[in-house]
Amino acid sequence: MADLKYELDPSPEVGALDDLPGPPAGKASPSGGDSAEGPDTGLLDRAHALLAEHPVADGYSGLPWALRHLPWFDLELGESAVDTDVPRMREGHVAALFWALHLPEGLAGDQAVGATLDQLDLVKTVVRAHPEGLRLACTPGPITDVQHCGRIAVLPGPAGADAIGDSLGILRSLHGLGLRSLTLSGVSWASEAGLTRFGEEVLREMNRLGVLADLSGASEDTVRRACAVSKAPVLCARSAARALRPHPANLPDELLAELGAVGGLCMVPLTAEQTGPSVRDVADHLDHVREVAGPESVGLSGTYDAGTAHPQDLADASCYPHLVAELLRRGWSETGIALLTWGNVQRVLREADFTAREAQRRREPSTMKISELDG
């Protein structure tokens, strides 16, 4: 634990937010929503001030795949062809985000592995080309350092499970190249029937490496078994509340409760399809997930540049203050919002990092093959 202590964020603890200063002069943003429902300027001022202290750690961005189709782009100057660039992330107080490596349907086997490697290379290339705005950061300590330097931390992942084929060696290689999250669905060892014995071995090796398990879109049996097997917190990078909107990737209340019981994290996506067409709909999901899973198990996923429509007034990465203003209007405490935007993601990353350090002391890299466990 001593090693972990030195990586803790030196910024103010969320419990001390009651004395949070007001926003600097001239920081007010345009009001979100129509005049009857949108938050007033005072709430937006408070939202900007709070996010300046505890910015957003965004759980899912589809930017790598979107950038593949552009002949030229500059994310530091601003790029209108996508929903995410450095100016808009700074306006929205985004300090860290996961860049998803998910692939179009139809790619499998060696094609999926190769396409994932291409995307990892693209992520590194894009980050190197934008040194004033972006930094690659894969553990909690560097992520905090990047934030304090005024840059935005980029974490590669999640990738689809088919990115590793059936090889733990490929998983280790992808981790060595920067992968930090893997979605456990759509493969023979993580299917509607749940995790197989090999799937459990994959999860244990992910724990040993510090690769987070993303359970968005996974079957209920897979979610339950992953919660039981994993020694590190699991997350659902794009899941809202099925009780409010019956989307297949949204979680029923019993799974939300199980996720909260093991310290997992449900990251609510800002998409009209999963959460609804308005800021209030998104806030309803956040209220529900917080009530069922607990305040330390709810986070945010912009899901920008992933080919989905977004609620009104949440069109791009600059719009997080509108959502935070709505939560303040509903009576969320500053401490609760700080956990939602930054604290919960940092906790999950730190616990996964600590779990990996301990596992590496006790466990050698797994050499098991799918034929030996599931054959």
C-alpha positions in Angstrom: 0.0 0.0 0.0 2.9 2.3 0.6 3.7 2.4 -3.1 0.1 3.2 -3.9 0.0 6.1 -1.5 2.6 8.1 -3.4 0.3 8.0 -6.5 -2.6 9.6 -4.8 -4.0 12.8 -6.2 -2.7 15.8 -4.1 -5.7 17.9 -5.1 -8.4 18.7 -2.4 -10.4 15.7 -1.1 -13.9 15.6 -2.3 -15.2 15.9 1.2 -13.7 19.4 1.4 -15.7 20.7 -1.5 -18.1 22.7 0.6 -15.6 25.6 0.5 -15.2 25.5 -3.2 -14.6 29.0 -4.6 -16.8 30.6 -7.1 -16.0 30.8 -10.8 -13.5 33.4 -12.2 -15.0 36.5 -13.7 -16.3 36.0 -17.2 -16.5 32.2 -16.9 -20.3 32.0 -17.4 -21.4 29.8 -20.3 -24.5 30.1 -22.4 -27.5 28.5 -20.7 -28.3 24.9 -21.7 -31.8 23.9 -22.8 -34.8 26.2 -23.3 -35.6 28.9 -20.8 -38.3 26.9 -19.2 -36.1 23.9 -18.4 -32.4 24.9 -18.9 -30.2 25.7 -15.9 -29.8 29.4 -15.1 -26.5 31.2 -15.4 -25.8 30.9 -11.7 -26.0 27.1 -11.9 -23.7 27.0 -14.9 -21.2 29.2 -13.1 -21.2 26.8 -10.2 -20.9 23.9 -12.6 -17.8 25.4 -14.3 -16.2 26.2 -10.9 -16.8 22.6 -9.6 -15.5 21.0 -12.9 -12.4 23.2 -12.8 -11.5 21.5 -9.5 -12.8 18.0 -10.3 -12.9 17.6 -14.1 -14.5 14.8 -16.1 -12.9 11.4 -16.7 -14.8 10.3 -19.7 -15.3 6.5 -20.0 -15.8 6.2 -23.7 -14.8 8.0 -26.9 -15.0 6.6 -30.4 -12.5 9.2 -31.7 -9.8 6.8 -33.0 -12.1 5.1 -35.6 -13.7 8.5 -36.5 -10.2 10.0 -37.3 -9.4 7.1 -39.7 -11.8 8.6 -42.2 -10.4 12.2 -42.1 -7.6 13.1 -44.6 -6.3 15.8 -42.3 -7.2 17.0 -38.8 -5.8 19.2 -36.0 -7.3 18.5 -32.6 -5.5 21.4 -30.9 -6.8 24.1 -33.2 -10.3 22.4 -33.3 -11.9 19.9 -35.7 -15.5 20.4 -36.8 -15.7 17.0 -38.5 -15.7 15.2 -35.1 -17.4 15.8 -31.7 -14.2 15.8 -29.7 -11.2 18.2 -29.9 -8.9 19.9 -27.4 -10.7 23.3 -27.3 -14.1 21.6 -26.7 -12.7 19.2 -24.1 -11.2 22.1 -22.2 -14.5 24.0 -22.5 -16.2 20.9 -21.1 -13.5 20.4 -18.4 -12.5 16.9 -19.7 -9.2 15.9 -18.2 -9.0 12.2 -19.1 -10.8 9.9 -21.5 -10.7 6.4 -22.7 -10.3 6.1 -26.5 -12.2 3.0 -27.6 -10.6 0.5 -30.0 -13.9 -1.2 -30.9 -14.2 -2.4 -34.5 -17.0 -2.6 -37.0 -19.0 -5.8 -37.1 -17.6 -8.6 -39.2 -14.0 -8.4 -38.2 -12.7 -11.5 -36.3 -9.6 -13.6 -35.9 -6.4 -12.2 -37.3 -8.3 -9.3 -38.9 -9.6 -8.1 -35.5 -6.1 -8.4 -34.0 -4.5 -6.5 -36.8 -7.2 -3.7 -36.9 -6.8 -3.3 -33.1 -3.0 -2.9 -33.5 -3.6 -0.3 -36.2 -5.9 1.6 -33.9 -3.4 1.5 -31.0 -0.7 2.8 -33.4 -3.1 5.6 -34.5 -3.8 6.6 -30.9 -0.1 7.0 -30.2 0.4 8.9 -33.4 -2.4 11.3 -32.7 -1.2 11.9 -29.1 2.4 12.6 -30.3 1.1 15.0 -33.0 -0.8 17.1 -30.3 1.7 17.5 -27.5 0.2 20.8 -26.2 -3.2 19.2 -25.6 -2.8 15.4 -25.2 -0.7 13.0 -23.2 -0.8 9.2 -23.2 -1.3 8.0 -19.6 -2.0 4.5 -18.4 -1.9 4.5 -14.6 -3.4 6.7 -11.9 -0.3 8.6 -11.0 0.6 9.8 -14.5 -3.1 10.6 -15.2 -3.1 13.0 -12.3 0.3 14.5 -13.4 -1.1 15.1 -16.9 -4.1 16.9 -15.4 -1.9 19.1 -13.3 0.2 20.0 -16.4 -2.9 21.2 -18.2 -3.0 18.4 -20.7 -5.7 15.8 -21.3 -4.9 12.2 -20.4 -5.6 9.5 -23.1 -6.2 5.9 -22.0 -6.3 3.4 -24.9 -9.4 1.1 -24.6 -11.7 -0.6 -24.3 -11.0 -2.9 -27.2 -13.3 -5.8 -28.1 -12.6 -9.3 -26.8 -12.0 -10.5 -30.3 -8.9 -8.3 -30.4 -7.0 -11.0 -28.4 -8.2 -13.9 -30.4 -7.9 -16.9 -28.0 -4.4 -15.9 -26.9 -3.2 -14.7 -23.5 0.1 -13.8 -25.2 -1.7 -11.3 -27.5 -3.5 -9.9 -24.4 -0.1 -9.3 -22.8 1.3 -7.8 -26.0 -1.6 -5.4 -26.3 -1.2 -4.4 -22.7 2.5 -3.7 -23.3 1.4 -1.4 -26.2 -0.9 0.6 -23.9 -4.3 -1.2 -23.8 -6.1 -0.6 -20.5 -9.6 -2.0 -21.0 -11.2 -5.0 -22.7 -14.9 -5.6 -23.4 -15.9 -9.2 -22.4 -18.5 -10.0 -25.0 -19.0 -11.4 -28.5 -16.5 -14.3 -28.3 -16.9 -18.0 -27.5 -15.4 -17.6 -24.0 -17.6 -14.6 -23.1 -21.0 -15.2 -24.6 -24.7 -15.3 -23.7 -23.8 -18.4 -21.8 -21.4 -16.5 -19.6 -17.7 -16.9 -19.0 -16.1 -20.3 -19.8 -13.1 -21.6 -17.9 -10.9 -20.0 -20.4 -12.8 -16.7 -20.0 -12.2 -16.8 -16.3 -8.5 -17.3 -17.0 -8.5 -14.3 -19.3 -10.0 -12.2 -16.6 -7.4 -13.4 -14.0 -4.7 -12.5 -16.5 -6.3 -9.1 -17.0 -6.2 -8.6 -13.2 -2.5 -9.5 -13.2 -1.8 -7.0 -15.9 -4.1 -4.2 -14.7 -6.4 -4.3 -17.8 -9.9 -3.3 -16.7 -12.8 -5.6 -17.6 -15.6 -3.7 -19.4 -18.9 -5.5 -19.2 -21.1 -3.2 -21.3 -23.2 -5.3 -23.7 -22.2 -8.5 -21.9 -24.8 -11.1 -21.0 -26.2 -11.1 -17.5 -24.4 -14.4 -16.7 -21.1 -12.9 -17.9 -21.6 -9.8 -15.7 -22.4 -11.9 -12.6 -19.5 -14.3 -13.1 -17.0 -11.5 -13.8 -18.1 -9.7 -10.7 -17.5 -12.9 -8.7 -14.1 -13.8 -10.3 -12.4 -10.4 -10.7 -10.2 -9.2 -7.9 -10.1 -5.7 -9.4 -13.1 -3.5 -9.9 -15.1 -4.1 -13.1 -16.8 -1.4 -15.1 -19.6 -1.0 -17.6 -18.2 1.7 -19.9 -21.6 2.4 -21.7 -24.5 1.3 -19.5 -27.5 3.1 -18.1 -30.6 2.0 -16.2 -32.8 -0.6 -17.9 -35.6 0.3 -15.5 -35.8 3.7 -17.2 -35.0 2.7 -20.8 -35.1 -0.9 -22.0 -32.0 -0.8 -24.1 -30.1 -4.2 -24.2 -26.8 -2.6 -23.0 -28.5 -1.0 -20.0 -28.4 -2.8 -16.7 -31.4 -4.1 -14.7 -31.5 -3.0 -11.1 -30.3 -6.4 -9.7 -27.1 -6.1 -11.7 -26.6 -2.5 -10.8 -26.8 -3.6 -7.2 -24.3 -6.4 -7.7 -22.0 -4.1 -9.5 -22.1 -1.6 -6.6 -21.6 -4.4 -4.1 -18.2 -5.3 -5.6 -17.1 -1.7 -6.1 -17.6 -1.7 -9.8 -18.5 1.3 -11.9 -21.5 2.0 -14.2 -20.6 4.8 -16.7 -23.8 6.3 -18.0 -23.6 7.2 -21.8 -24.8 10.5 -23.1 -26.7 9.0 -26.0 -30.3 9.5 -26.9 -30.8 5.8 -27.6 -29.8 4.6 -24.2 -30.7 7.5 -21.9 -33.2 9.7 -23.7 -33.4 12.9 -25.7 -32.8 15.5 -23.0 -30.4 16.5 -20.3 -33.1 15.7 -17.8 -33.3 12.1 -19.1 -29.6 11.6 -18.6 -29.8 13.1 -15.1 -32.7 10.6 -14.3 -30.4 7.7 -15.2 -27.6 9.1 -13.0 -30.1 9.6 -10.1 -31.2 6.0 -10.5 -27.8 4.4 -10.9 -26.6 6.3 -7.9 -29.5 5.2 -5.8 -29.3 1.5 -6.7 -25.5 1.0 -7.1 -24.3 3.7 -4.8 -22.6 7.1 -5.2 -19.2 5.5 -5.6 -20.3 3.3 -8.6 -21.6 5.9 -11.1 -19.6 7.7 -13.8 -19.9 9.3 -17.2 -19.3 8.2 -20.8 -19.7 10.9 -23.4 -19.7 8.2 -26.1 -18.9 11.0 -28.6 -17.7 10.1 -32.1 -19.2 6.6 -31.8 -21.9 7.1 -34.4 -24.7 7.8 -32.0 -27.2 10.6 -31.5 -26.9 12.7 -28.3 -29.4 14.4 -26.1 -30.3 18.0 -26.7 -27.6 20.4 -25.2 -25.1 17.5 -24.9 -24.0 17.5 -28.6 -20.2 17.4 -28.0 -17.4 17.2 -25.4 -17.9 20.8 -24.4 -21.3 20.3 -22.9 -20.6 18.6 -19.5 -21.3 21.8 -17.6 -24.9 21.7 -18.8 -25.3 18.2 -17.3 -23.6 19.2 -14.0 -25.8 22.3 -13.7 -28.9 20.1 -14.0 -27.5 17.8 -11.2 -26.9 20.8 -9.0 -30.5 22.0 -9.7 -31.6 18.5 -8.4 -29.7 18.9 -5.2 -26.6 16.8 -5.9 -23.9 17.8 -3.5 -20.6 19.0 -4.7 -19.0 15.9 -3.1 -21.3 13.6 -5.1 -20.6 15.4 -8.4 -16.8 15.2 -7.8 -17.1 11.4 -7.3 -19.2 11.2 -10.5 -16.8 13.2 -12.7 -13.4 12.2 -11.4 -13.2 10.5 -8.1 -14.8 7.2 -9.0 -12.7 6.6 -12.1 -9.6 7.4 -10.2 -10.5 4.9 -7.5 -11.1 2.1 -10.0 -7.8 2.8 -11.7 -5.9 2.8 -8.4 -7.5 -0.4 -7.2 -6.8 -2.1 -10.5 -3.2 -0.9 -10.3 -2.8 -2.2 -6.8 -4.4 -5.5 -7.6 -2.0 -6.0 -10.5 1.1 -5.3 -8.4 0.0 -7.8 -5.8 -1.0 -10.4 -8.4 2.4 -10.1 -10.2 4.1 -10.9 -6.9 2.1 -14.1 -6.6 1.3 -15.3 -10.1 3.4 -15.9 -13.2 2.0 -15.0 -16.6 -0.6 -17.6 -17.6 0.3 -20.0 -20.4 -3.1 -21.7 -20.5 -4.8 -22.2 -23.9 -8.4 -22.3 -24.8 -8.1 -26.0 -25.9 -6.8 -27.0 -22.5 -9.7 -25.4 -20.6 -12.7 -25.3 -23.0 -11.8 -28.1 -25.4 
